[in-house]
Amino acid sequence: MSVAPEVHEFQAETRQLLDLMVHSIYSNKDSFLRELISNASDALDKLRLESLVDKDLDVDTSDLHIKLVPDAEKRTLTVIDNGIGMSRDEVIELIGTLARSGTAELRRSLAEAREKGLSEAAAEELIGQFGIGFYSTFMVADKVTLVTRKAGESVGTRWESTGDGTYTIDEVPDAPQGTAVTLTLKPVDTENHLYDYTDKTKLRQLVKRYSDFIAWPIRMDVEKTVPVEKPESEKDAEGAEKEDAEKESDEKKAPETKTVIEEETVNSMKALWAKPRSEVSDEEYQEFYRHVSHAWDSPLETITLQAEGTFEYQALLFIPTQPPFDLFMRDSKVGIHLYVKRVFIMDDCEELMPEYLRFVKGVVDAADLSLNVSREILQQDRQIRAIRRRLTKKVISTITEMRDSRPEDYRKFWDAFGRVFKEGLVNDFDNRDALLKASVFQSTNSEEDLTTLADYIGRMKSGQDAIYYMTGESRQQIVNSPHMEAFRAKGIEVLILSDPVDEMWVTSGVEFEGKRFQSIAKGAVDLDDDEDEKDEKAKEEQNKAFEELLKWLTETLSDDVSETRLSSRLTESPACLVGDTWSMSPQLEKLYRASGQTLPKTKRALELNPDHPLIVALNKAFADGERDKLVPTAKLVYGMAVIAEGGELEDPAEFAKVLAGQLTESFAGGSES
Ligand SMILES: Nc1ncnc2c1ncn2[C@@H]1O[C@H](COP(=O)(O)OP(=O)(O)OP(=O)(O)O)[C@@H](O)[C@H]1O
């Protein structure tokens, strides 16, 4: 009894995506084949691994391969693998929906692009950025049919869609184990980069270009012209004749041939990581990068490593050009695949690369591990730890070299991954120096250029013993903060640290070349040079003149400030807030609060600029004894200091009320006089 296929609807966002594919103007339509072969190769890897782990799995793994079957008459191309296959539910989940982690992000980008009318460039960029895997088949096919049977199951499933709003699901009792994807191809349209994908020369070319390194054989039936084998008796007779005849006449005689169909392996299957770098072209590396990273960009840097001796392993690593959308997501994965003697063992092997280098993609092939090594064993393994140490150092040194030899590429790297890279400063103590050396920072020295710490130190003023920095939410906020004033006036360079991660490492007691890091918004800063020392006496007098006001302010503002003192940081603003050397900065407090932690309020010191007319006037009014009237002014001075550094007032409405009151009074006072 045959049952009619079930019709399912695609999710709304999948429909949008398919629509994008069906009407794709993406110039690299050829890449659909790479996607199908990549999926097939993954499926073979999975089956091989499954059969190692599950001894009861009754499958034949002796001839795992991929086969391309073009049919010029029917205008179809089928890509077949005898890998792990999919169950009916998996087909619906994996193929019928966008189950992958990028879905939300992709959906957002699609919606945005749609709002803007989905320009050609936007569509191209989306495809390039996300790589749409299986769906890319709809760039070249009017109809896609997938027949699959999961290893260990008896019944197969057929999935079929023409890329409109629906797909059908059907049972296939006699499906071979593995997956076959048949594309009913769109008409050839070379102007739109749609080629004849039933042409074997074209297919061979595409496999060579995109998938040559795939570790499984990619086979195709090819027609070959071969000499006709003659029966032995005829051969003997010919042999005798030959002895008598002249060579000349032999050449004239056309050899008898016939056309046979032979199955040929189209890819070389050579593991690129095992080849010397000089034997691999940039294009080959690029395609391999795309295969392992599931990305569609080109690598910014390729790193090869061959270790011999106690631990034998080879590594081929890439630094991407574009950050993946999930770089900062919780489930963002480390991108290293582990192989043991050319056999794929696992992807996302976090034991091989620290989390802060999660943008590095590639392969490590270790010779001396067991094939069924588990993650638990890996965590304990001395060899794995040694490999990880070496790879980490190699990646850091490569990045440092890139900075010195290819500054433009380095800048791309830094803009894409600098924030992640700096996470290492927080938790990789062994490599901290190397990481600091490899990093660059914004500073007041230049608006565009970033500086190394070594260059900063080279520009330090004589007698300066610390690397000055300020953290904040943006360059603008930091540069305009009152804390900057005296530094600007004296021409002292300050590092501008505006990434959230900066707060973490810079406050962890780190030093560079014997120089500590000193926040300009924390602790006492002594910027006085020798000349100023003469003014020491004048200062003392000033302190005396303000002593009572400072005491009174400390008391009046005791809910918000730890103390009030005169400042040597300020030249233009009336006041600023300064934390203790080890206190938490307001930015860090905000970060913690945003992550749901409750923190006691950190009180900071209020520093006053004794030369500012407002502070001078305040001191005079205080000396004149109108203390109660001065309370609102004191609150305003504090509030202004918070706002000036880009902070948030605890009670903005209250601040506005006090300000309105003071302004009204000043007008009233003005009109009276
Ligand atoms: N030939 C196949 N055999 C078994 N499973 C497959 C096959 N092709 C696809 N799949 C399953 O469907 C999922 C979705 O495939 P798709 O190509 O859309 O994305 P992907 O391979 O996960 O990611 P990407 O395309 O970015 O590499 C795969 O992850 C895999 O689980």
The ligand as an SDF file (V2000), in Angstrom:
LIG
                    3D

 31 33  0  0  0  0  0  0  0  0999 V2000
   24.7620   13.9700    3.2170 N   0  0  0  0  0  0  0  0  0  0  0  0
   24.3370   14.0990    4.4600 C   0  0  0  0  0  0  0  0  0  0  0  0
   24.3520   13.0580    5.3100 N   0  0  0  0  0  0  0  0  0  0  0  0
   23.9520   13.1870    6.5990 C   0  0  0  0  0  0  0  0  0  0  0  0
   23.5080   14.3380    7.1260 N   0  0  0  0  0  0  0  0  0  0  0  0
   23.4690   15.4020    6.3330 C   0  0  0  0  0  0  0  0  0  0  0  0
   23.8670   15.3620    4.9700 C   0  0  0  0  0  0  0  0  0  0  0  0
   23.6980   16.5960    4.4420 N   0  0  0  0  0  0  0  0  0  0  0  0
   23.2340   17.3790    5.4420 C   0  0  0  0  0  0  0  0  0  0  0  0
   23.0970   16.6770    6.5700 N   0  0  0  0  0  0  0  0  0  0  0  0
   22.6310   17.1710    7.8760 C   0  0  0  0  0  0  0  0  0  0  0  0
   21.9310   18.3660    7.6940 O   0  0  0  0  0  0  0  0  0  0  0  0
   22.5330   19.4370    8.4180 C   0  0  0  0  0  0  0  0  0  0  0  0
   22.3500   20.7340    7.7060 C   0  0  0  0  0  0  0  0  0  0  0  0
   23.1690   20.7900    6.5680 O   0  0  0  0  0  0  0  0  0  0  0  0
   23.6340   22.1600    5.9870 P   0  0  0  0  0  0  0  0  0  0  0  0
   24.5240   21.9340    4.8300 O   0  0  0  0  0  0  0  0  0  0  0  0
   22.4420   23.0120    5.7230 O   0  0  0  0  0  0  0  0  0  0  0  0
   24.4060   22.8320    7.1770 O   0  0  0  0  0  0  0  0  0  0  0  0
   25.8060   22.4100    7.8580 P   0  0  0  0  0  0  0  0  0  0  0  0
   26.4970   21.4200    7.0260 O   0  0  0  0  0  0  0  0  0  0  0  0
   25.5100   22.0470    9.2660 O   0  0  0  0  0  0  0  0  0  0  0  0
   26.5710   23.7810    7.8920 O   0  0  0  0  0  0  0  0  0  0  0  0
   27.3500   24.4520    6.6960 P   0  0  0  0  0  0  0  0  0  0  0  0
   26.5800   24.2790    5.4790 O   0  0  0  0  0  0  0  0  0  0  0  0
   27.4980   25.8660    7.0970 O   0  0  0  0  0  0  0  0  0  0  0  0
   28.6170   23.7210    6.5980 O   0  0  0  0  0  0  0  0  0  0  0  0
   23.9740   18.9860    8.6060 C   0  0  0  0  0  0  0  0  0  0  0  0
   24.5630   19.5680    9.7380 O   0  0  0  0  0  0  0  0  0  0  0  0
   23.8190   17.4700    8.7560 C   0  0  0  0  0  0  0  0  0  0  0  0
   23.4870   17.1340   10.0860 O   0  0  0  0  0  0  0  0  0  0  0  0
  1  2  1  0
  2  3  1  0
  2  7  2  0
  3  4  2  0
  4  5  1  0
  5  6  2  0
  6  7  1  0
  6 10  1  0
  7  8  1  0
  8  9  2  0
  9 10  1  0
 10 11  1  0
 11 12  1  0
 11 30  1  0
 12 13  1  0
 13 14  1  0
 13 28  1  0
 14 15  1  0
 15 16  1  0
 16 17  2  0
 16 18  1  0
 16 19  1  0
 19 20  1  0
 20 21  2  0
 20 22  1  0
 20 23  1  0
 23 24  1  0
 24 25  2  0
 24 26  1  0
 24 27  1  0
 28 29  1  0
 28 30  1  0
 30 31  1  0
M  END
$$$$
